[in-house]
């Protein structure tokens, strides 16, 4: 039945909680609470649940502090692997084809890992609990090749030189001879043989002076036993100087061999004029930052690609914060004096990203931009400050969508949509989600991670709230109808029995769709966000994989709110509720200050049916203003609310 003779307050749009404004200023379309909600066509509904995808394998289980998706095509086969980090084990790969678990890099003790991918190669930097300091020298892993340390050490094995009997064209006189090694993962080190223990300096190089008799070939023999793992499948190339200039080194064309354990032999013949005219000058290899006796030149905390270069956020050998940008398409070719970018005031970058041809470096309190001019990085225009009040706390506080030209930046001030140039005046969390954002424990910065679920037009942040040191909530903004602070819709999402470790966009090889997957915060299961095609789409799973219910709540704004200020007291008769689904819907009538609660006799009402149906819920109470709290926490039940029509009468004004 309807109540045609009494005032009504209608709510036909649901946008989620707004907690920044005075309750009387909150519009009917907004609310006070939105927990585990989805929004479609103005309606509010219980979000989809999650399903188990894989269980962590024996020897590869534990709290997953990072999760990434490594995708590429090899021999016509699509590879989509999960790469996750367990501090007590290392960086682990789960190949969906199989599936198979593999420890890629056995680096332990870090608080997270920054990964970037280049086809069949993965680059990784490990950071500490502050998110600012690298814990190791970093690694590169090649698919079906293996993992190596970044900036691998040149070797100390001295070559043995002889003039062969066979005729050749090598110019008579004293030449300096050396060789270059290229690792199985593509890094060409500093000139060898190395004196050992010194990196990034020509003083660590010990060439061999040898007299060529002229008219003959040269034989170079290098005995290497045992062969370093990073050189297995790598190459060795002969290097020599001309007689006229013993300080300029050239790579001898074609004088290469596949490295193996034992005697490596290279025979070559070239005269000085041809060498100088046609060969590659590799003298600058003497300045490369390389490891020395296994000690890395620096400890990167973050890696990212920009303009065909690899960037490493780190601290230099003198203790100053720096970001090194490699040579184009030569990701480990870095020199200390030519490839480092330093920020003003010795500001320490925490993360960097590439957007619309510009590299952005984020410190804890500022963001800087810098652009590649084609030359070495020290020739670039100095980094310019984009903003001096917005920054980040850890490497995973930024996610980039390069195809659409934007990045999401999670700052202590809020969550910003950055499209290059300048930041918007307000974060999208300014009105919706601001109270939850304020409760993030920024003393655990590496637990904050951002993800752009572009398929569903949502941006999500897992974070430790209310003093937690591990992520325990997912702050979710729906930007289907706009990405400004007053257009997004908000929900605070959580799991009942699933410990969150990390999350990522994962290409599901079964469906070929990109989905939001979670890695567990304890030994257990990887789970994916349901899309409605599942047999039981409205259930979660526990860390151990058992079915789990979850709490859904939506609390409206004040009724009648600013719509009726004719009196201070209203008499409420009930409401009509338009809803679909299959759920026992709990209803509570909350007073203005949320301290008094009335439960209608009909609560919970049983919602049933796919078509929108009007349900009458009656109660009677006197109050200045009320809001309605709708709840459901039953396994496999769902509900969608599209309209609330509340009935009230005005009481006499109070004097």
GULUMRO-155344 format. One line per 4 residues: number of its first residue (from 1); for each residue x, y, z of C-alpha. Coordinates in steps of 0.2 Angstrom, whole numbers, plus 5000, padded with zeros to 4 digits. Each point is the difference from the previous one (the first is absolute). Last residue first. Layout:
! GULUMRO-155344
NUM> X:Y:Z; ...
***
This chain:
! GULUMRO-155344
655> 5050:5132:5104; 4997:4983:4991; 4991:4999:4984; 4985:4989:4999
651> 5003:4983:4993; 5003:4998:4981; 4995:4983:4993; 5011:4986:4993
647> 5001:4987:4986; 5015:4993:4992; 5002:4996:4981; 5016:4990:4997
643> 5005:4995:4983; 5012:4989:4990; 5007:4987:5013; 5008:4985:4995
639> 5002:4984:5011; 5010:4984:5000; 5001:4985:5010; 5013:4986:4998
635> 5005:5000:5019; 4990:5012:5011; 5007:5017:5005; 4987:5012:4995
631> 4997:5018:5006; 4990:5016:4997; 5002:5014:5011; 4986:5014:4998
627> 5003:5018:5006; 4989:5010:5011; 4997:5018:5004; 4993:5010:5015
623> 4992:4985:5007; 4983:4992:5004; 4997:4982:4996; 4988:4988:4991
619> 5005:4985:4989; 4994:4993:4984; 5010:4991:4986; 4991:4999:4983
615> 5009:4991:4986; 4999:5006:4983; 5007:4987:4987; 5014:5002:4987
611> 5000:4984:4989; 5012:4987:5004; 4991:4992:5015; 5001:4999:5018
607> 5004:5011:5015; 4995:4993:5016; 4998:5014:5014; 5011:5000:5015
603> 4992:5010:5007; 4981:5000:5000; 4999:5006:5018; 5010:5015:4996
599> 5016:5001:5009; 5003:5017:5009; 5017:5007:5004; 5005:5015:5011
595> 5019:5005:5000; 5001:5005:4982; 5000:5018:5004; 4985:5004:4989
591> 4991:4984:5005; 5003:4983:4990; 4986:4989:4993; 5006:4983:4998
587> 4996:4988:4986; 5007:4982:4997; 4997:4993:4983; 4998:4981:4999
583> 5007:4998:4982; 4996:4994:4982; 5001:5014:4988; 4989:5015:4996
579> 4995:5016:5009; 4988:5015:5000; 4997:5005:5018; 4984:5009:5006
575> 5002:5008:5016; 4994:5002:5018; 4989:5011:5011; 5012:5013:5006
571> 4995:5015:5011; 5011:5014:4998; 5007:5012:5013; 5010:5016:4998
567> 4987:5009:4988; 4999:5008:4983; 5018:4994:4996; 4994:4988:4986
563> 5011:4996:4985; 5016:5004:5010; 5000:4982:5007; 4983:4991:4998
559> 5007:4987:5004; 5019:5001:5004; 5012:4991:4988; 4999:4982:4997
555> 5009:4986:5008; 5006:4985:4989; 5007:4984:5008; 5006:4984:4993
551> 5009:4988:5011; 5009:4985:4993; 4997:4981:4999; 5014:4987:4999
547> 5002:4984:4990; 5017:4991:5005; 5016:5003:4990; 5013:5001:5014
543> 5001:5019:4999; 4981:5000:5001; 4989:5001:4985; 4987:5013:4995
539> 4982:4997:4995; 4988:5009:4988; 5005:4992:4983; 4994:4983:5004
535> 5000:4990:4984; 5012:5013:4992; 4995:5011:4986; 4998:5015:5011
531> 5017:5008:4998; 5009:4993:5015; 5016:5008:5006; 5014:4988:5001
527> 5008:4990:5014; 5017:4994:5003; 5000:4987:5014; 5009:4996:5017
523> 5016:5004:5010; 4997:5017:5007; 4996:5017:4993; 4993:4992:4985
519> 5002:5006:4982; 4985:5009:4992; 4994:5000:4982; 4991:5014:4991
515> 4996:4994:4982; 5006:5002:4983; 4991:4989:4988; 5007:4986:4989
511> 4987:4988:5008; 5012:4985:5004; 5016:5010:4999; 4994:5012:5013
507> 5010:5016:4998; 5003:5007:5017; 4997:5017:5007; 5009:5001:5017
503> 4998:4997:5018; 5010:4998:5016; 5000:4991:5017; 4982:5000:5005
499> 4995:4987:5014; 4983:4993:4995; 4987:4996:5014; 4987:5014:4999
495> 5007:5010:4985; 4998:5019:4999; 4994:5013:4989; 4997:5019:5003
491> 4989:5006:4986; 5000:5016:4990; 4992:5009:4985; 5010:5012:4990
487> 4992:5016:4993; 5004:5013:5014; 5019:4996:5001; 5001:5000:4981
483> 5002:4983:4991; 4983:5000:4991; 4985:4989:4998; 5009:4983:5000
479> 5013:5006:5013; 4996:4987:5013; 5011:5003:5015; 5006:4986:5011
475> 5009:5000:5017; 5005:4982:5003; 5003:4995:5018; 5011:4990:5011
471> 5018:5004:4993; 5013:4996:5013; 5007:5011:5014; 4982:5003:5008
467> 4998:5016:5010; 4982:5004:4994; 5003:4996:4981; 5014:4991:4991
463> 4997:5003:4981; 4994:4992:4984; 4996:5014:4988; 4988:4997:4986
459> 4996:5010:4984; 4984:4995:4991; 4994:5001:4982; 4995:4982:4999
455> 5012:4995:4986; 5012:5014:5006; 5004:4992:5017; 5013:5012:5005
451> 5010:4994:5014; 5009:5009:5015; 5010:4992:5014; 5003:5005:5018
447> 5008:4987:5011; 5017:5007:4996; 4996:5016:5009; 4998:4991:5017
443> 5002:5016:5011; 4987:5008:4988; 4986:4991:5010; 4985:5005:4990
439> 4986:5007:5011; 5000:5017:4990; 4996:4990:4984; 4985:4992:5009
435> 4994:5017:5005; 5003:5008:4982; 4991:4985:4992; 4988:5011:4989
431> 5002:5019:5002; 5019:5003:4997; 5004:4982:4994; 5000:5005:4982
427> 5014:5012:5005; 4997:5018:4998; 5009:5014:4990; 5004:4989:4986
423> 5019:4996:4998; 5010:5009:4987; 5008:4996:4983; 4996:4981:4998
419> 4983:4991:5002; 5001:4997:5018; 4985:4993:5009; 5003:5003:5019
415> 4997:4990:5015; 5001:5010:5016; 5012:5011:5010; 5011:4985:5006
411> 5002:4997:4981; 4994:4986:4990; 5003:5005:4982; 4990:4993:4986
407> 5007:5003:4982; 4993:5005:4984; 5003:4999:4981; 4987:4987:4995
403> 5013:4989:4992; 5012:5004:5014; 4989:4994:5014; 5012:5003:5015
399> 4999:4994:5018; 5008:5010:5014; 5001:4996:5019; 5009:4984:4996
395> 5018:5008:5002; 4997:5006:5018; 4995:5016:5009; 4994:5012:4986
391> 5000:5018:4997; 4988:5015:4998; 5005:5017:5008; 5014:5007:4989
387> 4992:4997:4983; 5007:4999:4982; 5018:5004:5005; 5011:5000:4985
383> 5015:4988:4997; 5015:5008:4992; 4999:5001:4981; 5009:4984:4993
379> 5018:5000:4997; 5004:4990:5016; 4988:4986:4993; 5011:4996:4985
375> 4992:5007:4984; 4984:4997:4991; 4991:5015:5009; 4991:4989:5013
371> 4989:5010:5011; 4999:5003:5019; 4985:5003:5012; 5000:5001:5019
367> 4987:4996:5013; 5001:5005:5018; 4998:4995:5018; 5006:4982:5002
363> 5009:5001:4983; 4993:4996:4984; 5010:5000:4983; 4990:5003:4984
359> 5007:4995:4983; 4992:5009:4985; 4995:4992:4984; 4981:5000:5003
355> 5003:4991:5017; 5015:4991:5007; 5001:4996:5018; 5012:5002:5015
351> 5000:4995:5018; 5008:5005:5016; 5010:5014:4995; 5011:5008:5013
347> 5002:5019:5000; 5018:5005:5001; 4995:5018:5001; 4995:5000:4981
343> 4999:4983:4992; 5015:4990:4993; 4999:4991:4983; 5014:4988:4997
339> 5006:4993:4983; 5015:5009:4995; 5012:5001:5015; 4995:4983:5009
335> 5000:4990:4984; 4985:4989:4995; 4998:4987:4986; 4989:4987:5009
331> 4984:5003:4990; 5008:5002:4983; 4985:5004:4989; 5003:5019:5003
327> 5015:5002:5012; 4995:4999:5018; 4991:5012:5011; 5007:5001:5018
323> 4989:5008:5013; 5010:5008:5014; 5000:5002:5019; 5017:5005:5007
319> 5010:4988:5011; 5017:5002:4991; 4998:4983:4991; 4983:5005:4993
315> 4983:4997:5009; 4986:4992:4989; 4986:5002:4987; 5005:4990:4985
311> 4994:5005:4982; 5000:4989:4985; 5000:5008:4983; 4990:4999:4985
307> 4991:5017:5004; 4997:4995:5018; 5000:4983:5008; 4998:4998:5019
303> 5010:4993:5015; 4999:5003:5018; 5010:4998:5016; 5017:4998:4991
299> 5015:4995:5010; 5016:5007:4992; 5017:4995:4992; 4996:4982:5005
295> 5013:4990:5010; 5004:4983:4991; 5018:5003:4998; 4997:5017:4993
291> 4982:5003:4993; 4999:5011:4985; 4997:5019:4997; 5008:5002:4983
287> 5015:5012:4998; 5012:4988:4992; 4986:4995:4987; 5003:5018:4993
283> 5015:4993:4991; 4989:4989:4990; 5003:5008:4983; 4990:4989:4987
279> 5011:4994:4985; 5000:5006:4982; 5013:5014:4998; 5011:4997:5015
275> 5001:4981:4998; 5002:5002:4981; 5015:5012:5002; 5007:4989:5014
271> 5000:4984:4990; 4988:4985:5004; 5002:4982:5003; 4991:4989:5013
267> 5001:4984:5010; 4989:4998:5015; 5002:4986:5013; 4991:4997:5016
263> 5009:4987:5011; 4989:4992:5013; 4982:5003:5005; 4991:5008:4986
259> 4997:5017:4991; 4994:5000:4983; 5013:5008:4989; 5003:5017:4992
255> 5013:5008:4988; 4987:5005:4987; 5005:5018:5001; 5014:5004:5012
251> 4993:5011:5014; 5011:5016:5000; 5009:5007:5014; 5009:5017:5001
247> 5014:5002:5012; 5014:4991:4991; 4999:5013:4986; 5012:4997:4985
243> 5002:4981:5002; 4981:4999:4998; 4990:4994:5015; 4992:4983:5003
239> 4983:4992:5005; 4995:4981:4998; 4982:4996:5003; 4994:4987:5012
235> 4982:4994:5000; 4986:4994:5012; 4992:4983:5001; 5007:4998:5017
231> 5007:5017:5004; 4988:5004:5014; 5003:4983:5009; 5019:5004:5001
227> 5011:4987:4991; 5010:4990:5011; 5013:5001:4993; 5003:5013:4987
223> 5016:4998:4990; 5001:5014:4987; 5010:4997:4984; 5003:5013:4987
219> 5008:4996:4983; 5006:5014:4989; 5003:4998:4981; 5016:5003:4991
215> 5008:5012:4988; 5006:5010:5015; 5010:4994:5015; 4987:5006:5012
211> 5007:5005:5017; 4989:4998:5015; 4994:5012:5014; 4986:4991:5010
207> 4987:5012:5008; 4997:5002:5018; 4984:5009:5004; 4995:5006:5018
203> 5009:5017:4998; 4988:5003:4986; 4986:5003:5013; 4982:4995:5001
199> 5004:4986:5012; 5015:4994:5010; 5001:4984:5009; 5008:4990:4986
195> 5015:5005:4989; 4988:4997:4986; 5005:4991:4984; 4989:5006:4992
191> 4992:5016:4994; 4984:5005:5009; 4985:4989:4998; 4989:4996:4985
187> 4983:4996:5007; 4988:4990:4989; 4992:4987:5012; 5013:4986:4996
183> 5013:5012:5004; 5011:5009:4988; 5019:4999:5003; 5012:5012:4993
179> 5018:4997:4996; 5017:5007:5002; 5016:5003:4990; 5012:5015:5000
175> 5010:5000:4984; 5019:5001:4998; 5006:4999:4982; 4997:4992:4983
171> 4982:5003:4993; 4989:4985:4999; 4998:4994:4982; 5000:4981:5001
167> 5010:4985:4994; 4999:4984:5011; 5014:4997:5012; 4990:5008:5014
163> 5006:5014:5011; 4996:4997:5018; 4990:5008:5014; 4995:4992:5016
159> 4985:5009:5008; 4999:5005:5018; 4985:4994:5010; 4994:5014:5012
155> 4981:5000:4995; 4989:5015:4998; 4987:5000:5013; 4981:5000:4996
151> 4991:5016:4999; 4983:4993:5006; 5002:4983:5008; 4995:4985:4989
147> 4984:4990:4998; 4997:4986:4988; 4999:4996:4982; 4983:4992:4996
143> 4992:5018:5003; 5014:5012:5004; 5002:5007:5018; 5008:5016:5004
139> 5005:5004:5018; 5002:5013:5013; 5016:5006:5010; 4992:4996:5017
135> 4989:5008:5013; 4995:5016:4991; 4995:5015:5011; 4984:5010:4998
131> 4985:4989:5004; 5003:5003:5018; 4998:4981:5004; 5015:4996:4988
127> 5000:4999:4981; 5004:4987:4987; 5003:5004:4982; 4995:4988:4986
123> 5002:5000:4981; 4991:4986:4990; 5005:4995:4982; 4990:4991:4987
119> 4991:5016:4994; 5007:5014:5010; 4992:5000:5017; 5001:5010:5016
115> 5000:4995:5018; 5001:5009:5016; 5001:4988:5015; 4994:5000:5017
111> 5005:5000:5019; 5017:4992:4997; 5007:4986:5010; 5003:4987:4987
107> 5008:5000:4982; 4998:4983:4993; 4996:5006:4982; 4989:4990:4988
103> 4993:4988:5012; 4989:4989:4989; 4981:4994:5001; 4992:4991:4986
99> 4982:5001:4993; 5002:4992:4987; 4997:5016:4990; 4995:5012:5014
95> 5018:5002:5004; 5003:5005:5018; 5016:5008:5003; 5008:5004:5016
91> 5011:5014:5007; 5008:4995:5016; 4997:4987:5014; 4999:5008:5017
87> 4994:5017:4993; 4987:4992:4988; 4999:5010:4984; 4988:4997:4986
83> 5001:4998:4981; 4985:4993:4992; 5002:4994:4982; 4991:5003:4984
79> 5008:4993:4985; 4991:5000:4983; 5007:4987:4988; 5005:5005:4982
75> 5018:4995:5003; 5001:5011:5015; 4987:5013:5004; 5002:5011:5015
71> 4992:5003:5017; 5007:5002:5017; 4987:5005:5013; 5005:5007:5017
67> 4997:4996:5018; 5009:5007:5015; 5001:4996:5019; 4993:4982:4998
63> 4999:4993:5017; 5006:4982:4999; 5001:4985:4988; 5012:4995:4987
59> 5008:4984:5008; 4984:4991:4997; 4989:5009:4987; 4989:5015:5003
55> 4982:4995:4996; 4994:5006:4984; 4984:5009:4993; 4988:5001:5015
51> 4985:5011:4997; 4994:5017:5006; 4984:5009:5003; 4990:5012:4990
47> 4995:5016:5009; 4983:5002:5008; 4990:5013:4991; 4997:5018:4998
43> 4991:5007:4985; 5004:5016:4990; 5002:4990:4984; 5012:4988:5008
39> 5009:5002:5017; 5009:4987:5011; 5001:4999:5018; 5010:4991:5013
35> 4997:5013:5014; 4992:5017:4996; 4996:5011:5015; 4994:5018:5003
31> 4991:5003:4983; 4999:5009:4984; 4986:5001:4987; 4990:5009:5013
27> 5013:5014:5001; 5011:5002:5015; 4999:5018:5006; 4989:4996:5015
23> 5013:4987:5006; 5014:5013:5000; 5012:4996:4986; 5016:4989:5001
19> 4991:4983:5002; 4993:4996:4983; 4995:4982:4998; 4995:4992:4984
15> 4992:5006:4984; 4982:4994:5000; 4987:5008:4989; 4981:4999:5002
11> 4998:5006:5017; 4982:5008:5003; 4994:5009:5016; 4982:5000:5002
7> 4987:5012:5007; 4983:4993:5005; 4983:4998:4991; 5004:4988:4987
3> 5007:4986:5012; 5001:4985:4988; 4995:4982:5003
***
